[in-house]
Amino acid sequence: MRIEDFENKKILIFCPHEDDEINLAGGLLLALKKIKCEIKVIYSTNGDYFVKAKYRIREAIKSLNKLGIKKENIIFLGYPDCFSDYKSHLYMENEKWISPNGLKQTYLPEGEEYHHKKHKEHALLNRDNFVTDIFEILEEERADILICVDYDEHADHRALHLSFERAMGKMLNQYTTYHPVVLKAFAYPTEFFGVDDFKTHRLLRTKFNKNAVSLYDCYNPYYDWKNRISMDISFVVKNKFLLCNPLFKAMTKHVSQSIYSRVYRIINSDQVFFSRRTDNLLYGSKLSSSSGEISYLKDFMLFDSSNILEGETKPEIMDLGYMEFACEDEEKSIQIIFDEKVDIDEINIYQYVKCKTNKTKVRLIADEKESTFSIELKNYIYQLRDLRLKQIQKLELIFDKQDDLKLTELEVFSHSLKNMLIEEDKPLDNTILDKIIFKIDDGIIFVYKCLFKILRTLFRK
């Protein structure tokens, strides 16, 4: 995917906190200033756990202004911030939740949050309202490209990731002709806790900092780093002198935060995303199975969690959102009837991460034609490619009855996408000028650190 692919498109960017616009899409937003497109940024929380909301919101407006986004194109959902050491989270509550700061409903210190603008009342704090607000934005905007945080270690990041996917599943099942580009991004292992590699003669591509990962290689176990989307943004962030680097200027607008001090980790020559395809042929089809809750297989959610607070020091909990065949099921099967005849080239079967089975045998019956495949698991996905099935109305998948199968998602595509090979780049030796600039940059960061330390005392609660 290239920057030019965003031209004349409507784009939504979903951020959990004010400063995550930098982590998720800062360099991309700078690059998009040079082409014609419509961009809106949505913040799910007010970032008010440690700092007053009014300061976080003002900082976000100033930062986005530097990145080319006007105030009228910013949407605040107005949910309270919550840290992972709290006893609960609104995503884990279906009725009403009280935030660490004693809040019971959405709010905005200046102006109206999204729910109040739309419904003339504040929303009670719970998962259903959170998901509904996201769904209503998706429904109103019908954007061409959607960018959202993925399953980072922070509870608020996880809540937004899971809620976005829940809302997206509802959207795709309800509006079966809507197929936006969905790009997911991490804020921590590639950005805030990324590899400190800025001080080289040329900018390097983003690396995944495995030291920042607790259990899975990409936080999200279904992702493969080799299959990432790497968008070149070097032309907008190439200036090594920080006072002239537009992305660093945007970072310094977040006075209450320390993101500016992570500049050597955040600025790279590319912006990295993972694609979630929305052209799944199951949307709009009739799905049934020999046993188990079949709705999980086309809800767009790769997994769900009963406790999103775990993960920083303990293995992530991904214990919900999967279909389990009954033990007594003699023929574990899934049947699909498409609304119209379709071509099928690829099938992805997502397995629950705690299953011990790593290979299975699948009988595939497409109308009257039957084939048998023995497939192995890769990143918890069984994948069938290059099927070249034409004009299919009915499809049945029959699994080995002995296998321990718990499935979280099923994708059927009319065409396969080719993965682009991304070559690893190597640093070049610094010149004398480089070394001088980096020394000056160190001094700039130190000055900001001292100045912001003084100012932050005014922003704390």
PyMOL commands that set and color helices and strands:
alter all, ss='L'
color gray80, all
select helices_A, chain A and resi 3-6+20-32+53-66+71-73+90-92+114-119+127-141+155-174+188-192+210-212+225-227+234-237+242-244+246-251+259-266+294-298+432-459
alter helices_A, ss='H'
color red, helices_A
select strands_A, chain A and resi 10-15+38-45+74-79+145-149+181-185+229-232+270-276+286-289+323-324+332-344+346-351+359-366+369-376+381-384+389-399+406-413
alter strands_A, ss='S'
color yellow, strands_A
deselect
rebuild
show_as cartoon
